[in-house]
């Protein structure tokens, strides 16, 4: 399974907010840091807010922050949400659909995939906080060294 760029960006946003959990962050600074289109991030931030992963504060002194502690946010919940966990295989009008067990097998494999992801939280990802903070420290400056995409 390959995760979508949308999921990649959502994870980056949550990691950034986890590192800067002591303050509000802006979409602009996250976009600048990761060298991602601000417009692209706006939709993802909006969706992460609707899912209660983050809180958004409007206004001149507004910004973003995690809605829960990093220890309460599982990777499984993030990826289920961003990948819109539908059936992993769509049989459509397949001639052998009624006798084929491939869909059941693939569904069980995906359940195992998410079972592993549910064991890890954003706090696990942030375990090397100092190193991540060092990599993202330039985010408060006009330019930030981009981090290579997950995919």
Secondary structure, DSSP 8 states (H G I E B T S, - for coil): ----HHHHHHHHHHHHHHHTTTS-B-HHHHHHHHT--HHHHHHHHHHHHHTTSEEEE-STT-EEEESS-GGG-BHHHHHHHHTTT--SS--TT-TTTTT--HHHHHHHHHHHHHHHHTT-BHHHHTTTHHHHHHHHGGGGSS---------
